[in-house]
Amino acid sequence: MTRNWKSVASCENEGEFLEWKATNASWMKTRRYYKNRLSAKGINTKYRCGHNHKYNFGYDCKAEMRLRRPSNFEIVCIQVSGDCDHSKVEERKLDSPVKEKLQELESYGGPTLTATQMQKRLKNSLDRSKHELPSPKHINDFVRHESMKAGQLVQMKLSDLKNYASQNSSQPGNLDEPYVVSFKVSDDRKQWVVVWTTKRLTNAQIEQSRINHLQIDATYKLLYQDFPYFPVGFSDANKKFYCSFTALCSGETTWCYAGILLAVRQVCSTLNAPYKPAFIMTDADTAIESAIREVWGPEVTHALCKFHVAKNFERYLPKAKLFEKQKHQMKEDFRTICAAQSTSIALVSYWVAKYANAQRLLEAVEKFKQQWLDRHCFRGWYDSFVPMISTNNGLERLNLEIKCNCTFRERLSLPAFLNKVDLMLNDWSSDLVNVSPSISPNLVNGKYQAAYDFWKLKYISINESYVIQSSRYINNELDVEDFNELVGFEADNGWEKYVELRSKFYFVQPSTLYTGFYKCSCFNGLKDNICKHALSLMCKDGLFDYPEEVTDAVLGGKRNRGENEERHQPL
């Protein structure tokens, strides 16, 4: 379809465009990112109206906005097409064959299938020439209606939820008994939030060792109404996640996130010390970013889960096997850049030059740059951004345990799920009596064995730190000049040079988090994890001793047969 584009503004550079965007924020908010296209003429970025995405209704708005960035110029041309009429889509009733297919999918896949997954399976099995494909919202309404007919869905009103919260809001004498710490409803009565905890879990959140932080993420597929459930907590020195608060909300909005964070701040604060975590780790969501700024301002750091960024980066890459080798190399480059934030400019320049003839890969590079490098609020995924943790994988594992062991992968009605919340919190709280959060990393024999096998260690001592040679270059002599070049590396030197220097050396130094431990700059030693390099040097310096079963040797073991080093000369 040919569109009539109308120019509304032209900016001389990116800085002027950002100023224009700030003054037109109310107009820009209704747009959401659609697609990005690279060509010889330049870069075109298109946005669609986000009204349908924001309000989750069946709206069909054709309005679009386009940002044109011609090549070799810094000009940003802003164009629009169409008006935001926000007309609703009239959905027809489901045909009988469509209903039968949905009932088959529901009985086969059960509640583990989302509406979007059902729609994809319908697309493959339905005769599209005779029957119209229903929208995900239409499928959700049908499944919900069928659940009500079967008596599986018990309706609750907002007043019922308010009564439940008021009846369970008093603090119990038992440290492991859950109670509601906050229940709020928005002025338009469309948003609400409920937050639970126990006294023991609250104390664990306040008294966590080293660096106080929060982790939060939403999980779905627990209720028929599909409300998001939020475990909130922290990780200990062994990266094990401990849930200290839970919340149930109407959706993932700034208002709901702010309600959760305000409840945590209120409960964990004391008269002399208002609660303020050092950082909060979430996925990439502008709603939680706005909520953090609303509750604590810019003083609290917003970190992003590196695993979410890596998965998004993989989605940008082309799926064809033709690019398999390039994709593998780009993933390795991404792994390296996570440990070296300052080299991002060198990496992007290297990618653009190397894949200049591969349009699909250039599009992936541009998407990665726009989403994760150029946006200031989404740059908190580097390993050095915050200490201790890089991902929310411990929290995600808890979400999986909830579905497998608590709800048994069944969608529950809201009253039944409220009872499950009480049981889960009681179990997590009572578990702290026997297993408390670790204040220092645990060392097992497997780590000692790897450190003991790494006996050909070449190192240079610098004050209380060490520069050691990697296993790849273990037969070479240490080059101090190369190490100094790595320390003072600049992006102009090129990405390939950085990778070469990075693979030669590791830097081991005393940990700032755990007294008596060393940390290493290798990939396994990031975030103060104990790797074989650090543990080998800790044992050398007498901080730890190898267990006897690691150093013990078998008497009379099998000899290694082979030729003698000194051969006898023939007579």
N, C-alpha and C positions, 0 to 999 in steps of 0.2 A: 504494500500500500504506500503510495506516494504521499508524503506529508508536506504541509506548508509551514516551513520554519520561519519564525519571526525573531529577529535579533533584538535583545533587550539591553545588552551591555557588552562592552569590550574593555578588557583590562590589559595593561601593558606587560604585566608580569604576574607571577604567582602570589607575591606579597600583596599587590593591589587587588587580586582576586579574593584573597582571604579577607581583606578589609571589606570588600563589597559583600562577601558572604555573611560577614558579621552584622552588617547593617540590614541585610535582607533575610535574617535568620528565620523569621516567622513564615516567610514565603518558601524558604528552602526546607523547612521541617517536613513538609508534606511529600517530599521526594525521597525515594529510596534507591539505592544503587541497583542498576539493571545490568548493563554490560559495557565492556570496554573493547574498542577495536583499534588495532594498529594498522597503518598503511604507509606507503611511501610519502603521502602528503602530510601525515602527522597522526595525532591520536584523537579519537572521538570517544567521549565518555557520555553514555546515555543514562538518564534517570527516569523512572516512572513515578506516577503519583502513588504515595504510600498510604492513602486513606483506607484502602481495603486491608492492608497489612496491619495498620494501627488499630482499627476497630473490629477486625475479625468478622466482618459481615460480607455478604455477597455483593459487594460493590464492583462496578466495572467502569473505571475511569480511564479514558484514553489519553489524558494529558501527559506529555513528555517534555523533558528538558535535555538539552545537548550542550556539552562543553567541547569546543573545538580548539585543539592546540596544534597549529601548523608546525611542521618540522623546520628546524633552524631558526625558529622564532620563539620568544617567550610570551607572545600574545595569547590571551584566553578569551575566546568569543563565546558568549552565552546566548543560546537560542531556545525558544519554547515553541511548542506545537499543541494546539487544542486548549480547551478550558477545563477546569476542574468542576464538572457538573455533578460528580459523585452519584450517578444514577445506579439504582439497584438492579441486579440481575434477577429476572423472573425465572425461577427454577420450576420445572415441571414436576409432576408427581412421578415417583419411580414406577416403571413398568413391572409387571409380574415376573418376567424372566430375570430382570435386574435384581428384584427382591430375592428370588430363589438363589441366584448366584451369591448374593451377599450373605444369605443364611448359611449356605454351604461354606463360605469362607469363614464365617463366625464360628461355626461348629468345628471346622478343621483347624483353623489357626488360633481360635480362642481370643482372649483379650490381648495376646502378645502382638497381634497385628494392628497397626495404626490405620487411620482412615486413608492416609496417603498410600500405604502399602496395599490396602484393599483396592484402591483405585487403579494402581499399576497392574494388579492381577486381573481386574475386570477388563482392562484395556487389552490384555492378551487373549481373553476367552470370550469376550462379548462381540456380537455382530454389530459393528458400529454403524452400518448402513440402515439398520432397523431400530436400534436403541441408542438413546443419548447417554453418554458417559456422565454419571453424577459427580458433583464436586465433593471434596473431602468433608465440607460442612454438612452436605446433604447425607453423606454416608454416616457421619457421626450422629446426626439426628435419628436416622433409621435404627442404628444399633442401640441408641439410648431408648428409643420407643419400644424395641423388642425386649430390652432388659426390664422395662417397667411392666410390660405385659407378663413376663415370666416371674415377676415378683422379686427380681434381683436388685432392683434399684428403689431404695426407700428415699423419698424426697424429704429434704430438710429446708426449712425457711431460715432467713437471716435471724429472725427472732429466736429460733431454736438454737442456733449456734451461739447467740449472745447469752442465752440461759445456760448453755453448757459451759461457756467461759466463766461466767460469774460463779457458778457452782464449784468450779475447780481452780479458782484464783487464789484461795488462801494458802499460805505457806504451811506445809505439813511438818510435823515433828520428825518424821522419818527422813533421813538424808537421801534415800533412794526413791522416794515417792514423787512422781511427776506432778507438776502443777502449771497452770497457765499464767505466764508472766505478762502477757499483753494481748489484748483483743481490740482492734480498731476497725472502724468502717469509714469510708470516705464520705464527703458531703453529698455526692450524687448517689450514694448507696450502691455503686457498681463495683467498688473495690473493697476488699476486706483482708485482714491478716490475723492469724492466731499463732502465738509463739509459746513453746513449752520448754521446760528444763527441770532439773532437780538440784537440790542444794550441793550434792557432791560433785555433779558435773559443772556447776557454776564455779565452785572452788578450784576445780582442775583447770578451768579456763583462765581464772585470775592468776593462779600460782604456777602456770606452765613455765618451765625453766628457760633460761637464755633470752630469746627474743619472742615477745608476745605477739601473736598474729592470729588472723582469722582466715578460714577457708569456707567458701559457700558456693553451692551449685544446686540447680534444680533437677529433679527427676520426675518422670511422668509414668503413665501406664499403671498407676496404682489405684485410681478411682474411676468409676464410670463417668463422673462429671469431668474427668481429666484435669483436675486442679493440680498445679505443681506443688511438690513437696520439697522442702529445703532442709537438708542436714547442714548444720553450722558447727565448726569446731577447729581443731588445730592438729599438728603433727609433732611427734616427739623426735628425739635425736636419731632414731632408726627409721624415720619417715613413716611411722605407723600413725594412722589417722584416728583421732578420738572425737566423737560427736558430743558437744556440750549443750547445744540448743537445736531444736527443730521447729519448723514453721510450715504452716499450710496457708496458701494465699489464693486469691482469685486469679492471679496471672503474674507474669514477669514484667512488671512495670516499675518505674522509678518510685512511685508512691509505695508499692508493696515492699521493695527492697529497703527503702528508708524506714518503714515500719519495723522490719526485722532488726536492722542495725540500731535503731533507737532503743528497742527493747533490750538488746545485748548491752548497750552502753549504760542503760538505766540499772540493770541488775548487777553488772560487774563493777560499777562505780562505788566508791566509798566517800565519806565526808571529806577526807583529806586528799584523795587521789581519784579524780574522774578518769574513767576507763578510756584509753586511747591506744589501739594496737599499733605496732610499728608498720605493719603492712597487711593488706587483704588480698588474697589470691582468688580469682574467679576466672570464668571464661570471658571471651571478648564480647561484651555487651555494654552498649552506651547507657542502658538504664541503670545498671549497678554502678557505673562510673559516676553518673549524676547523683545517685543516692549517697555515695561515699563523700562527695564534695558537699552535699547538703547537710550531712550529719557531722562530719569532722573537718571539712574544708581541705585545703591542699596539703595539710601537715601529714596526712596518712597516705602512704604509698599504695598505689593500685597495681598489683602484679598480675600477669596473665599466665595461664597454664600453658607451658611450652608444648605439651602433647596436643592441645587443641590447635595451636598454630601449625604444628607439623602436619596434622591431618588435613587442615585447610590447604596447606602448601601442596600436598599430594593431589588434592582435587583439582588444583590449577593445572597440573601437568597433563599432557595428552595421554590417552589410554592406549594408543596404538603401539604394538610391539616394535615398530620401526624405531621408536625413541627409547627403547628399554635401556640401552647403555647410557644415554645422556641423562635419563631420569635417575639412574643409580648414582651417577657422579654428582648430580645436583642435590640429591639427598645427603650425600657425604659432605658437600659444601655447606649445606644448611646445618648439619651437625657441628661443623667447625665454627660457623659464624655464631652459633649460640654461646660459644665460649669466648667470643671476641667481638664485642659490640662495635668497637671503633673501626673495624675493617669492613663494615657493611657497604660503604661507598666503593671500596676496591672490588668487592664481590659482584655488585651490580654491574660495574663497568666491565669486569671480566666476562660475565654472562652475556651482556649485550654484544661484546666483540666476538665471543666464541660462537654464539648461536645467531649471528646476523642473518644467515640464510635459512633459518628455521622459524617460520612465522609463528607456529604453534607454541614453541618454547619461548619466543619473545613475548607473546601475550601472557604466558605464565609469569615471566619475570616482571612484567609491568604490573600485573595484578598484585603480586607479592610486594612490590615496592610501594604501590599506592595504599594497600591495606595495612601492612605491618611495619613499614619504614617511614612513610611520610606522615602518617597520622600519629600525633604526639600521644594521644590517650591509649593507643594500642602498641606502644613500644616496650612494654614491661615484660617481655618474654625471654630476655637474655638471662643466662645463668648468673651473671654478676649483678643483676638488677636488685635482687633481694637475697638474703642468706637462707640457709637451711633447706628450702624446697624449691623445685622447679616446676612441678606438676601438681594437679589435683587427683592423681591416680588413686591415692589412698581413699579419698572421698568417693570416687567413682566405684571403687571396689565395695564400699559400704552400700552404695545404691544397689549394686548387684546382689549383695547378701540380703538386703531387704526384700527384693523381688523373689529370691529363691527360697529363703528360710522363713520369712514373715508373712508375705501375701501369697506365696506359692504360685507366683505368676498369674494370679487371678485379680481382676479389677474388683474392688470392693465398693460397697455403698459408703456414703459419708459416715453414718453412725458406726458401722463396723470398723471403718478405718480409724476413727477416733479411739476406739478401744485398743486397736493395734498399736497406736502411738504410745499409749500409756505402758503397754507391755514392753515395747522396744526400749523406751527410755529407762524403765526400771531395770532391764537386763544390762544395758550399757553402764548404768550407774553402779550397780552391784559388782560388775566385773572389775571396776577400779580398785576394789578392796584387795583383790588377789594380784592383779596386773596393773601396776601404776605406770605412767608414762616415763620412758627412759630419759635420763638427763645427760647421757653420754653414749656414743656408739658402742654396740656390742661386737666383740671380736670372737669369731668362731675359728675352729681348727682349719677350715678350708682357706681362710684368709692367711693364717699363719703359714700354711703349707705353700701357698703361692709366694709369700714373702721370702720364705726359706729357700725356695727354688731359684729366686732371683738373686743369686749370690755373686754374679759377675757385675756388681754395681760399680760404675765409675761416676765419681761425683767431685764437685768442687765446693768447699765450704766457704760461705760468705756470711760472716757474723754468726747468727743462729740459724741460718737458712742453708739450703743445698741446691746446687744445680746438678742434675743427673742426666745421663744420656739415655735415650729411649732404646728399646730392645732392637729396633731396626738398625741402629748405628752402634751397637754394643762393641763391635770389633774396631771401631775408629777411635781416634783420640778426641778428647773434648776440645772444641774450638771456642775460646772465650770471645773472640771477635764476632762470631756468628751469634752467640748469645746476646751480646750487647746490641747487635743489629736487631734482634728480635724484640728486645726491651724497648728500643726507640723506633719501632717500626712505624712507618707512615703509609697512608693509603696510596700515595703516588708510586711506591715501590712495586705495586702490583700484587694481585691475589696469589698467583702461583709462587712467588717468592715467600709470601707469608706462610703458605701451606708447607713449603720445604723447610723453613726455619722452625715452624711449630711442631713438625714431626721429629725434630732432632733432640729437643730438650724438654725436660720437665722441671718445674720449680717447686721445691718442697720447703715449707716454712711452718713455724708453730701456728696452730689454729687459734683464731681469735674467739671462737665460740666455746671450745672444750679444752680446759686446762690439761696439759700433759699429753696432748695429741698433736700430730702433724697433719697438714693438708697438702695435697698435690694438685698441680695444674693439669694433669692428664684427664681424659674424659671420664674415667671411673672415679677419680678423686674429687670431682667438682662437688660443690655444696658440702664440703667437709666430710665426704665419704672417705672411709679408710681404704686405700688401695694398697697394692703390694709394694709400691715404691715407698710410700710414707711409712708403712708398718715395718719394712726392712730397716729403714733408718731409725725408727723408734726403738727397735730391738738393739741396733748397734749402739745407740746412745744410752741404753740401759733403762729406758722408760717402760719397756715390756720385755718379758722373757718368752722364748719359744716353749710351747708345751713339750713334755717329754716324748709323747707319741709322735711329734713332728721330727724331732732330732734323733730319735732312737733308730738304730741300724740293726739289721738281721745278721747274726753271726753265722759265718760259713755259707754265705749266700753264693749264688751261681756266679762264676767268674766270667768276665767278658772275654771271649776268645777272639784272637786276631793275630796279625803278624807282629813280630817284635820290632821295636823301633830301630834297634841296631842289628843289622844283618851280618852274618859271618861271611867273610870273603872266601870265595872258593879256592881250593888248593891249586 
